[in-house]
């Protein structure tokens, strides 16, 4: 599964394809993919990563992308 994060509101979605843009409290979602093989829950073979800026926790088999963070700047991932 892919992990998408909205750079406007910080919503996180686990989905195989691009999520809908409707439903964002700040207008329309602006989705960016941060992990091509990831999960929102712990699974075998996936490592936990947390953003230093906003605190979002995801699980991925590799370092997530440093896309725009809704707290400003870009996500700064640390492997836990």
N, C-alpha and C positions, 0 to 999 in steps of 0.2 A: 504494500500500500504506500501511497505517497502522502507526505505531510505538507499541508498548505497553511500559511499564516497570513492573516489580513494585516496589512501595514497601517490601516486606519484605526481599527478597534482592537486588534490583538487576538481575534478569534482564531482558533486552531481546529483544523479539520483533517481527518484521515480518510482519504478517498482515492480511488483509482483514476479519476478524471477531474478536470477543473470544476470546483464547486460553483454554484450560482452566485451572481453578484448581488442579488437582492437580500434584504434582511439585515444590513449593516446599520447600527445605530448612528453612524456618521455619514449616511448617504448610501453609497454602494460599496461593496467589498472590493478591495484591491489585493487579490490573492497573489502570493509568491510561493513557489515550491521550495521547501527547505531540505527535504529528504526524499529520495526516490524509493528507498526501502526502509520504511520506518513505521512507528506505531505510537499511539498515545498511552499505551500500557506496556509493562515489561513483558518481553518475549525472549525465548532462547536465541542467542546470537546477536541480539541488539543491545547497544550500550546506551546508558542514560547521558543526556546532554542537557545543560541548563543555560539559559541566557543570563548573563550577568546584569543586563539592563532591566529586563522586565520579569525575569524569574520563570518564564515558561519552561516546562520540562517535557522533552520528547525522547524517544528511543530510536536509534538509528544504527545501521551497520557501519557508517562512516561519519565524519564530521559534517554537520548540517551547513547549508549555505548561509552566508552572512548578508541576508537581504534586509530591507528596511524594517526597523523595529518601531512599533507604535509609541515607544517611550522616547524616540528620537535617535538619530544615527542609524547604525546597523546592529543586528544581533551579534552579540559577543559570546560565543558558545564555549563552555567548559565541560570537559568530560568528567563525570562524577565517579 
